[in-house]
């Protein structure tokens, strides 16, 4: 099972995620987020990665800008929250879905995406809320799903039993928004891998 540690804002947290064996690190390019990074910060973080692949998180950004930033930073994939005017051509796409109920997942049938990220629907934030959603509404096939929303070291093993493609953690391994807690990161990775 893959692990994504999202909301990385500095090289120290990125290096630790990388050394722990995280498969992906999430870099947020959303100005309203307390975990926002700019192109220069992101590029510096990506330079230090040896294993984890960087994923950029975008909201309300046009496809040309996304592809340009992905190339400049060296992103492996991008995570988006809305339908784009055209499919992305030069980078893998993860379509994030804020899950209210089973009907929320209907977009999985028509969206142009390589993967889907299923997250909690909280009106005040796009992600990183620490809130889980009802896993009973999950589709049977999770082979292209990043499961997100309220994951932490205490529920990582339970989430693992659902067998998604990846588990995506953000606030559940933080000291405060944008600053990761090394011990929580270690515990989360250990819980997923044991």
TIVOTI-30781 format. One record per residue: residue number from 1; y, x, z of N, C-alpha, C in turn. Coordinates in Angstrom, 3 decimals. Example, Ala and Ser with C-alpha at 12.3 -4.5 7.8 and 13.67 -1.06 7.14 Angstrom:
BEGIN
1 / -5.690 / 13.190 / 7.800 / -4.500 / 12.300 / 7.800 / -3.300 / 13.200 / 7.800
2 / -2.250 / 12.850 / 7.080 / -1.060 / 13.670 / 7.140 / 0.030 / 12.900 / 7.870
This chain:
BEGIN
1 / -1.186 / 0.833 / 0.000 / 0.000 / 0.000 / 0.000 / 1.240 / 0.871 / 0.000
2 / 2.213 / 0.487 / -0.815 / 3.459 / 1.246 / -0.932 / 4.433 / 0.833 / 0.174
3 / 5.345 / 1.759 / 0.482 / 6.373 / 1.509 / 1.493 / 7.737 / 1.833 / 0.898
4 / 8.672 / 0.902 / 1.078 / 10.066 / 1.137 / 0.697 / 10.919 / 1.053 / 1.955
5 / 11.697 / 2.087 / 2.200 / 12.660 / 2.073 / 3.296 / 14.034 / 1.919 / 2.661
6 / 14.640 / 0.776 / 2.895 / 15.876 / 0.418 / 2.209 / 17.090 / 0.647 / 3.113
7 / 18.259 / 0.693 / 2.469 / 19.503 / 0.866 / 3.206 / 19.736 / 2.294 / 3.651
8 / 19.215 / 3.255 / 2.901 / 19.414 / 4.675 / 3.217 / 20.856 / 5.049 / 2.860
9 / 21.554 / 5.692 / 3.792 / 22.958 / 6.048 / 3.562 / 23.247 / 7.536 / 3.706
10 / 22.236 / 8.315 / 4.111 / 22.492 / 9.745 / 4.311 / 21.235 / 10.559 / 4.022
11 / 21.451 / 11.829 / 3.782 / 20.354 / 12.717 / 3.378 / 19.328 / 12.910 / 4.481
12 / 19.750 / 12.939 / 5.742 / 18.790 / 13.131 / 6.840 / 17.772 / 11.996 / 6.887
13 / 18.259 / 10.758 / 6.811 / 17.337 / 9.616 / 6.831 / 16.429 / 9.619 / 5.599
14 / 16.998 / 10.001 / 4.461 / 16.200 / 10.059 / 3.227 / 15.109 / 11.112 / 3.327
15 / 15.460 / 12.285 / 3.844 / 14.460 / 13.354 / 3.990 / 13.344 / 12.935 / 4.935
16 / 13.697 / 12.249 / 6.025 / 12.671 / 11.802 / 6.962 / 11.763 / 10.763 / 6.298
17 / 12.352 / 9.791 / 5.619 / 11.539 / 8.789 / 4.915 / 10.594 / 9.471 / 3.936
18 / 11.113 / 10.437 / 3.204 / 10.329 / 11.189 / 2.231 / 9.185 / 11.933 / 2.918
19 / 9.484 / 12.609 / 4.014 / 8.465 / 13.406 / 4.708 / 7.403 / 12.527 / 5.361
20 / 7.763 / 11.304 / 5.723 / 6.802 / 10.382 / 6.325 / 5.874 / 9.755 / 5.286
21 / 6.218 / 9.939 / 4.018 / 5.368 / 9.412 / 2.957 / 5.838 / 8.102 / 2.366
22 / 7.086 / 7.688 / 2.653 / 7.609 / 6.474 / 2.016 / 7.559 / 6.674 / 0.502
23 / 7.175 / 5.636 / -0.209 / 7.062 / 5.727 / -1.663 / 8.394 / 5.488 / -2.360
24 / 9.267 / 4.715 / -1.695 / 10.573 / 4.389 / -2.258 / 11.629 / 4.418 / -1.165
25 / 12.858 / 4.777 / -1.539 / 14.012 / 4.596 / -0.661 / 15.019 / 3.738 / -1.407
26 / 15.638 / 2.817 / -0.683 / 16.605 / 1.911 / -1.292 / 18.021 / 2.371 / -1.027
27 / 18.811 / 2.433 / -2.085 / 20.217 / 2.813 / -2.024 / 21.035 / 1.602 / -2.458
28 / 21.915 / 1.135 / -1.587 / 22.632 / -0.110 / -1.825 / 24.011 / 0.160 / -2.419
29 / 24.245 / -0.421 / -3.584 / 25.521 / -0.282 / -4.287 / 26.278 / -1.616 / -4.247
30 / 26.427 / -2.150 / -3.059 / 27.114 / -3.433 / -2.858 / 28.208 / -3.188 / -1.830
31 / 29.465 / -3.260 / -2.266 / 30.585 / -2.874 / -1.410 / 30.660 / -3.648 / -0.105
32 / 30.224 / -4.889 / -0.099 / 30.306 / -5.703 / 1.119 / 29.234 / -5.341 / 2.154
33 / 28.276 / -4.504 / 1.774 / 27.189 / -4.140 / 2.683 / 27.597 / -2.989 / 3.590
34 / 27.222 / -3.046 / 4.877 / 27.475 / -1.902 / 5.764 / 26.611 / -0.690 / 5.402
35 / 25.690 / -0.876 / 4.464 / 24.797 / 0.199 / 4.030 / 25.156 / 0.699 / 2.625
36 / 26.345 / 0.367 / 2.165 / 26.767 / 0.727 / 0.811 / 26.944 / 2.235 / 0.653
37 / 26.489 / 2.747 / -0.475 / 26.734 / 4.142 / -0.855 / 27.405 / 4.152 / -2.221
38 / 28.146 / 5.225 / -2.499 / 28.731 / 5.366 / -3.826 / 27.855 / 6.305 / -4.653
39 / 28.227 / 6.500 / -5.898 / 27.411 / 7.303 / -6.816 / 27.242 / 8.732 / -6.308
40 / 28.303 / 9.307 / -5.758 / 28.220 / 10.691 / -5.273 / 27.271 / 10.804 / -4.085
41 / 27.399 / 9.884 / -3.114 / 26.486 / 9.897 / -1.963 / 25.046 / 9.724 / -2.422
42 / 24.840 / 8.747 / -3.290 / 23.484 / 8.464 / -3.769 / 22.895 / 9.661 / -4.498
43 / 23.693 / 10.295 / -5.346 / 23.205 / 11.460 / -6.092 / 22.800 / 12.575 / -5.148
44 / 23.581 / 12.778 / -4.089 / 23.266 / 13.805 / -3.101 / 21.961 / 13.484 / -2.370
45 / 21.773 / 12.223 / -2.029 / 20.546 / 11.798 / -1.355 / 19.335 / 12.002 / -2.262
46 / 19.451 / 11.600 / -3.515 / 18.334 / 11.672 / -4.457 / 17.907 / 13.111 / -4.716
47 / 18.850 / 14.030 / -4.727 / 18.523 / 15.448 / -4.973 / 17.510 / 16.006 / -3.985
48 / 17.509 / 15.499 / -2.758 / 16.630 / 16.026 / -1.714 / 15.241 / 15.392 / -1.688
49 / 15.022 / 14.354 / -2.476 / 13.730 / 13.657 / -2.441 / 12.663 / 14.459 / -3.174
50 / 11.473 / 14.533 / -2.575 / 10.360 / 15.226 / -3.231 / 9.233 / 14.261 / -3.602
51 / 9.133 / 13.153 / -2.884 / 8.043 / 12.183 / -3.110 / 8.596 / 10.778 / -3.361
52 / 9.433 / 10.317 / -2.462 / 9.951 / 8.942 / -2.555 / 10.827 / 8.773 / -3.789
53 / 10.653 / 7.619 / -4.436 / 11.443 / 7.316 / -5.629 / 12.640 / 6.447 / -5.235
54 / 13.824 / 6.756 / -5.758 / 15.014 / 5.986 / -5.391 / 15.135 / 4.679 / -6.172
55 / 15.473 / 3.633 / -5.436 / 15.709 / 2.319 / -6.029 / 17.126 / 1.892 / -5.673
56 / 17.907 / 1.533 / -6.679 / 19.273 / 1.071 / -6.451 / 19.320 / -0.437 / -6.306
57 / 20.105 / -0.911 / -5.350 / 20.255 / -2.340 / -5.098 / 21.629 / -2.781 / -5.595
58 / 21.641 / -3.817 / -6.460 / 22.878 / -4.292 / -7.079 / 22.999 / -5.807 / -6.945
59 / 24.229 / -6.279 / -6.804 / 24.528 / -7.708 / -6.792 / 25.713 / -7.930 / -7.716
60 / 25.582 / -8.909 / -8.595 / 26.681 / -9.268 / -9.519 / 27.213 / -8.067 / -10.293
61 / 26.320 / -7.310 / -10.872 / 26.693 / -6.132 / -11.664 / 26.129 / -6.309 / -13.063
62 / 26.933 / -5.995 / -14.074 / 26.463 / -6.209 / -15.444 / 25.421 / -5.155 / -15.822
63 / 24.542 / -5.487 / -16.772 / 23.438 / -4.597 / -17.147 / 23.886 / -3.207 / -17.602
64 / 24.982 / -3.117 / -18.358 / 25.452 / -1.809 / -18.825 / 25.826 / -0.908 / -17.657
65 / 26.530 / -1.472 / -16.664 / 26.924 / -0.696 / -15.482 / 25.701 / -0.278 / -14.679
66 / 24.751 / -1.185 / -14.526 / 23.519 / -0.861 / -13.787 / 22.804 / 0.308 / -14.465
67 / 22.633 / 0.225 / -15.784 / 21.914 / 1.288 / -16.493 / 22.677 / 2.605 / -16.453
68 / 23.992 / 2.546 / -16.533 / 24.783 / 3.772 / -16.457 / 24.653 / 4.421 / -15.079
69 / 24.763 / 3.620 / -14.011 / 24.638 / 4.167 / -12.657 / 23.227 / 4.677 / -12.402
70 / 22.230 / 3.965 / -12.906 / 20.844 / 4.407 / -12.732 / 20.642 / 5.776 / -13.366
71 / 21.213 / 5.991 / -14.546 / 21.084 / 7.285 / -15.226 / 21.838 / 8.370 / -14.476
72 / 23.033 / 8.066 / -14.002 / 23.846 / 9.074 / -13.297 / 23.193 / 9.528 / -11.996
73 / 22.618 / 8.579 / -11.268 / 22.029 / 8.881 / -9.957 / 20.593 / 9.379 / -10.088
74 / 19.897 / 8.943 / -11.127 / 18.482 / 9.270 / -11.269 / 17.600 / 8.252 / -10.585
75 / 17.954 / 6.976 / -10.703 / 17.180 / 5.907 / -10.065 / 15.876 / 5.656 / -10.807
76 / 14.839 / 5.423 / -10.050 / 13.526 / 5.070 / -10.612 / 13.514 / 3.609 / -11.049
77 / 14.177 / 2.762 / -10.262 / 14.200 / 1.323 / -10.523 / 15.455 / 0.744 / -9.903
78 / 15.741 / -0.507 / -10.272 / 16.864 / -1.211 / -9.662 / 16.387 / -2.558 / -9.145
79 / 17.034 / -2.994 / -8.090 / 16.746 / -4.284 / -7.473 / 17.981 / -5.149 / -7.672
80 / 17.784 / -6.319 / -8.287 / 18.906 / -7.213 / -8.563 / 18.645 / -8.583 / -7.942
81 / 19.720 / -9.335 / -7.714 / 19.609 / -10.639 / -7.063 / 19.935 / -11.809 / -7.976
82 / 20.263 / -11.548 / -9.227 / 20.626 / -12.632 / -10.126 / 20.039 / -12.377 / -11.505
83 / 20.004 / -13.416 / -12.297 / 19.520 / -13.273 / -13.664 / 20.569 / -12.512 / -14.470
84 / 20.158 / -11.475 / -15.144 / 21.077 / -10.687 / -15.955 / 21.239 / -11.322 / -17.333
85 / 22.317 / -10.961 / -18.003 / 22.576 / -11.499 / -19.343 / 21.592 / -10.963 / -20.373
86 / 20.932 / -9.862 / -20.046 / 19.899 / -9.295 / -20.924 / 18.945 / -8.489 / -20.064
87 / 17.718 / -8.290 / -20.533 / 16.781 / -7.447 / -19.781 / 17.272 / -5.996 / -19.739
88 / 16.933 / -5.304 / -18.688 / 17.256 / -3.885 / -18.597 / 16.303 / -3.108 / -19.492
89 / 16.813 / -2.087 / -20.164 / 16.002 / -1.345 / -21.135 / 15.572 / 0.032 / -20.636
90 / 16.356 / 0.617 / -19.766 / 16.112 / 2.017 / -19.428 / 15.644 / 2.264 / -18.001
91 / 15.396 / 1.204 / -17.266 / 14.999 / 1.371 / -15.873 / 14.176 / 0.153 / -15.457
92 / 13.184 / 0.371 / -14.583 / 12.381 / -0.748 / -14.089 / 13.252 / -1.690 / -13.267
93 / 12.911 / -2.970 / -13.329 / 13.698 / -3.998 / -12.659 / 12.870 / -4.725 / -11.606
94 / 13.428 / -4.815 / -10.403 / 12.837 / -5.592 / -9.313 / 13.759 / -6.781 / -9.079
95 / 13.277 / -7.974 / -9.322 / 14.099 / -9.176 / -9.145 / 13.910 / -9.666 / -7.722
96 / 14.979 / -9.638 / -6.942 / 14.930 / -10.110 / -5.560 / 15.089 / -11.625 / -5.535
97 / 14.294 / -12.253 / -4.695 / 14.345 / -13.702 / -4.528 / 14.500 / -13.989 / -3.039
98 / 15.523 / -14.756 / -2.718 / 15.754 / -15.173 / -1.331 / 14.947 / -16.453 / -1.117
99 / 13.907 / -16.352 / -0.302 / 12.911 / -17.423 / -0.179 / 13.308 / -18.445 / 0.883
100 / 13.538 / -19.679 / 0.416 / 13.762 / -20.808 / 1.328 / 12.464 / -21.582 / 1.521
101 / 11.750 / -21.750 / 0.395 / 10.516 / -22.535 / 0.391 / 9.709 / -22.134 / -0.848
102 / 8.591 / -22.794 / -1.069 / 7.730 / -22.454 / -2.209 / 8.472 / -22.620 / -3.545
103 / 9.348 / -23.584 / -3.632 / 10.113 / -23.821 / -4.856 / 10.976 / -22.615 / -5.217
104 / 11.422 / -21.868 / -4.233 / 12.238 / -20.678 / -4.482 / 11.522 / -19.681 / -5.377
105 / 10.203 / -19.719 / -5.374 / 9.411 / -18.742 / -6.108 / 9.203 / -19.104 / -7.576
106 / 9.689 / -20.264 / -7.994 / 9.472 / -20.695 / -9.378 / 10.103 / -19.734 / -10.380
107 / 11.127 / -19.016 / -9.976 / 11.785 / -18.055 / -10.867 / 10.841 / -16.927 / -11.293
108 / 9.789 / -16.703 / -10.530 / 8.842 / -15.647 / -10.868 / 8.167 / -15.896 / -12.220
109 / 8.148 / -17.143 / -12.660 / 7.490 / -17.478 / -13.927 / 8.334 / -17.108 / -15.138
110 / 9.663 / -17.032 / -14.969 / 10.523 / -16.850 / -16.137 / 11.436 / -15.624 / -16.083
111 / 11.594 / -15.009 / -14.948 / 12.526 / -13.881 / -14.826 / 12.000 / -12.650 / -15.559
112 / 12.903 / -11.912 / -16.195 / 12.561 / -10.639 / -16.819 / 12.556 / -9.573 / -15.721
113 / 11.382 / -9.243 / -15.224 / 11.299 / -8.274 / -14.129 / 9.937 / -7.591 / -14.153
114 / 9.941 / -6.334 / -13.714 / 8.684 / -5.607 / -13.571 / 8.017 / -5.947 / -12.250
115 / 8.854 / -6.202 / -11.228 / 8.385 / -6.526 / -9.877 / 9.306 / -7.586 / -9.293
116 / 8.874 / -8.156 / -8.176 / 9.695 / -9.112 / -7.444 / 9.771 / -8.665 / -5.993
117 / 10.921 / -8.856 / -5.391 / 11.099 / -8.599 / -3.971 / 11.368 / -9.943 / -3.319
118 / 10.523 / -10.327 / -2.381 / 10.677 / -11.602 / -1.696 / 11.272 / -11.354 / -0.324
119 / 12.449 / -11.946 / -0.099 / 13.235 / -11.690 / 1.104 / 13.628 / -13.020 / 1.744
120 / 14.064 / -12.969 / 2.978 / 14.531 / -14.158 / 3.675 / 15.838 / -14.651 / 3.075
121 / 16.051 / -15.929 / 3.175 / 17.306 / -16.526 / 2.719 / 18.175 / -16.782 / 3.943
122 / 19.169 / -15.921 / 4.109 / 20.139 / -16.061 / 5.196 / 21.511 / -16.142 / 4.548
123 / 22.243 / -17.213 / 4.837 / 23.505 / -17.470 / 4.135 / 24.520 / -16.345 / 4.309
124 / 24.506 / -15.668 / 5.432 / 25.550 / -14.682 / 5.722 / 25.317 / -13.308 / 5.105
125 / 24.137 / -13.047 / 4.552 / 23.856 / -11.709 / 4.015 / 22.788 / -11.781 / 2.935
126 / 22.860 / -10.825 / 1.992 / 21.872 / -10.762 / 0.916 / 20.553 / -10.146 / 1.372
127 / 20.578 / -9.351 / 2.415 / 19.370 / -8.703 / 2.912 / 19.684 / -7.922 / 4.167
128 / 18.669 / -7.270 / 4.719 / 18.868 / -6.466 / 5.921 / 19.214 / -7.295 / 7.140
129 / 18.682 / -8.532 / 7.199 / 19.048 / -9.452 / 8.277 / 18.102 / -9.390 / 9.479
130 / 16.908 / -8.843 / 9.289 / 15.936 / -8.826 / 10.369 / 15.225 / -10.152 / 10.562
131 / 15.374 / -11.072 / 9.610 / 14.790 / -12.411 / 9.707 / 13.610 / -12.518 / 8.750
132 / 12.485 / -13.015 / 9.248 / 11.322 / -13.234 / 8.380 / 11.389 / -14.633 / 7.776
133 / 10.603 / -14.856 / 6.738 / 10.456 / -16.201 / 6.183 / 9.001 / -16.609 / 6.340
134 / 8.700 / -17.851 / 6.006 / 7.352 / -18.394 / 6.173 / 6.414 / -17.786 / 5.133
135 / 5.563 / -16.868 / 5.552 / 4.657 / -16.203 / 4.625 / 3.622 / -17.162 / 4.047
136 / 3.482 / -18.354 / 4.599 / 2.527 / -19.333 / 4.075 / 2.907 / -19.787 / 2.663
137 / 4.173 / -19.609 / 2.268 / 4.599 / -20.036 / 0.925 / 4.357 / -18.962 / -0.131
138 / 3.870 / -17.800 / 0.250 / 3.665 / -16.716 / -0.703 / 2.644 / -17.099 / -1.778
139 / 2.858 / -16.619 / -3.003 / 1.868 / -16.882 / -4.048 / 0.580 / -16.110 / -3.774
140 / -0.483 / -16.499 / -4.452 / -1.769 / -15.827 / -4.263 / -1.738 / -14.392 / -4.769
141 / -1.074 / -14.176 / -5.892 / -1.034 / -12.847 / -6.497 / 0.224 / -12.105 / -6.055
142 / 0.045 / -11.103 / -5.218 / 1.170 / -10.298 / -4.712 / 1.155 / -8.881 / -5.297
143 / 0.444 / -8.703 / -6.404 / 0.274 / -7.360 / -6.962 / 1.570 / -6.766 / -7.517
144 / 2.576 / -7.606 / -7.749 / 3.874 / -7.097 / -8.215 / 4.984 / -7.476 / -7.245
145 / 4.637 / -7.622 / -5.957 / 5.593 / -8.103 / -4.965 / 5.891 / -7.056 / -3.902
146 / 7.187 / -6.824 / -3.689 / 7.692 / -6.104 / -2.525 / 7.956 / -7.186 / -1.478
147 / 7.249 / -7.149 / -0.351 / 7.473 / -8.120 / 0.716 / 8.545 / -7.575 / 1.642
148 / 9.581 / -8.364 / 1.874 / 10.716 / -7.941 / 2.674 / 11.093 / -9.062 / 3.631
149 / 12.102 / -8.822 / 4.442 / 12.616 / -9.853 / 5.328 / 12.032 / -9.773 / 6.722
150 / 12.754 / -9.126 / 7.623 / 12.356 / -9.099 / 9.021 / 11.185 / -8.205 / 9.355
151 / 10.820 / -7.307 / 8.450 / 9.717 / -6.399 / 8.764 / 10.176 / -5.343 / 9.766
152 / 9.250 / -4.937 / 10.617 / 9.526 / -3.929 / 11.643 / 8.189 / -3.346 / 12.105
153 / 8.207 / -2.351 / 12.982 / 6.934 / -1.757 / 13.412 / 5.978 / -2.750 / 14.082
154 / 6.527 / -3.809 / 14.689 / 5.680 / -4.754 / 15.414 / 4.942 / -5.740 / 14.509
155 / 5.454 / -5.998 / 13.308 / 4.746 / -6.939 / 12.423 / 4.237 / -6.269 / 11.142
156 / 4.341 / -4.953 / 11.071 / 3.922 / -4.234 / 9.862 / 2.432 / -4.418 / 9.566
157 / 1.594 / -4.364 / 10.589 / 0.150 / -4.520 / 10.362 / -0.185 / -5.914 / 9.843
158 / 0.475 / -6.920 / 10.411 / 0.240 / -8.289 / 9.949 / 0.690 / -8.441 / 8.497
159 / 1.841 / -7.881 / 8.167 / 2.338 / -7.951 / 6.786 / 1.388 / -7.230 / 5.833
160 / 0.838 / -6.126 / 6.281 / -0.089 / -5.348 / 5.455 / -1.309 / -6.166 / 5.052
161 / -1.769 / -7.046 / 5.936 / -2.965 / -7.831 / 5.639 / -2.755 / -8.785 / 4.458
162 / -1.512 / -9.073 / 4.111 / -1.218 / -9.947 / 2.975 / -1.435 / -9.236 / 1.639
163 / -1.501 / -7.904 / 1.662 / -1.775 / -7.065 / 0.497 / -0.758 / -7.195 / -0.644
164 / 0.548 / -7.118 / -0.318 / 1.522 / -7.048 / -1.409 / 1.490 / -5.656 / -2.034
165 / 2.188 / -5.503 / -3.146 / 2.316 / -4.185 / -3.758 / 2.992 / -3.220 / -2.795
166 / 4.037 / -3.691 / -2.099 / 4.785 / -2.823 / -1.182 / 5.383 / -3.639 / -0.048
167 / 5.609 / -2.967 / 1.069 / 6.373 / -3.523 / 2.174 / 7.747 / -2.855 / 2.158
168 / 8.791 / -3.658 / 2.311 / 10.180 / -3.194 / 2.229 / 10.841 / -3.439 / 3.574
169 / 11.232 / -2.363 / 4.247 / 11.847 / -2.478 / 5.570 / 13.262 / -1.919 / 5.521
170 / 14.154 / -2.537 / 6.283 / 15.537 / -2.057 / 6.335 / 16.011 / -2.075 / 7.796
171 / 16.526 / -3.224 / 8.251 / 17.090 / -3.279 / 9.605 / 16.036 / -3.062 / 10.683
172 / 14.779 / -3.325 / 10.380 / 13.719 / -3.167 / 11.369 / 13.437 / -1.737 / 11.772
173 / 14.045 / -0.768 / 11.070 / 13.888 / 0.646 / 11.437 / 15.259 / 1.310 / 11.628
174 / 16.227 / 0.533 / 12.095 / 17.581 / 1.064 / 12.268 / 18.016 / 1.120 / 13.723
175 / 18.915 / 2.064 / 14.007 / 19.650 / 2.074 / 15.268 / 20.808 / 1.092 / 15.170
176 / 21.468 / 1.106 / 14.004 / 22.557 / 0.192 / 13.667 / 22.623 / 0.167 / 12.138
177 / 23.302 / -0.818 / 11.532 / 23.329 / -0.885 / 10.074 / 23.752 / 0.429 / 9.418
178 / 22.873 / 0.951 / 8.572 / 23.156 / 2.187 / 7.846 / 22.677 / 3.450 / 8.514
179 / 22.195 / 3.358 / 9.754 / 21.696 / 4.533 / 10.476 / 20.278 / 4.242 / 10.938
180 / 19.323 / 4.973 / 10.385 / 17.918 / 4.729 / 10.701 / 17.541 / 5.329 / 12.057
181 / 16.507 / 4.764 / 12.640 / 15.948 / 5.237 / 13.902 / 14.670 / 6.002 / 13.574
182 / 14.646 / 7.320 / 13.766 / 13.472 / 8.107 / 13.375 / 12.165 / 7.609 / 13.983
183 / 12.187 / 7.232 / 15.244 / 10.951 / 6.781 / 15.887 / 10.463 / 5.461 / 15.294
184 / 11.379 / 4.541 / 15.022 / 10.980 / 3.269 / 14.397 / 10.435 / 3.507 / 12.994
185 / 11.036 / 4.433 / 12.274 / 10.524 / 4.748 / 10.937 / 9.097 / 5.283 / 11.027
186 / 8.872 / 6.219 / 11.955 / 7.524 / 6.783 / 12.127 / 6.521 / 5.695 / 12.496
187 / 6.895 / 4.844 / 13.443 / 5.995 / 3.772 / 13.880 / 5.680 / 2.816 / 12.740
188 / 6.683 / 2.467 / 11.959 / 6.454 / 1.535 / 10.850 / 5.457 / 2.122 / 9.863
189 / 5.690 / 3.348 / 9.446 / 4.795 / 3.995 / 8.470 / 3.390 / 4.106 / 9.052
190 / 3.276 / 4.484 / 10.319 / 1.955 / 4.594 / 10.954 / 1.242 / 3.248 / 11.007
191 / 1.968 / 2.193 / 11.316 / 1.369 / 0.856 / 11.401 / 0.876 / 0.398 / 10.031
192 / 1.586 / 0.747 / 8.983 / 1.152 / 0.348 / 7.645 / -0.061 / 1.151 / 7.205
193 / -0.090 / 2.427 / 7.567 / -1.121 / 3.328 / 7.059 / -2.373 / 3.436 / 7.923
194 / -2.396 / 2.811 / 9.093 / -3.583 / 2.916 / 9.954 / -4.254 / 1.575 / 10.162
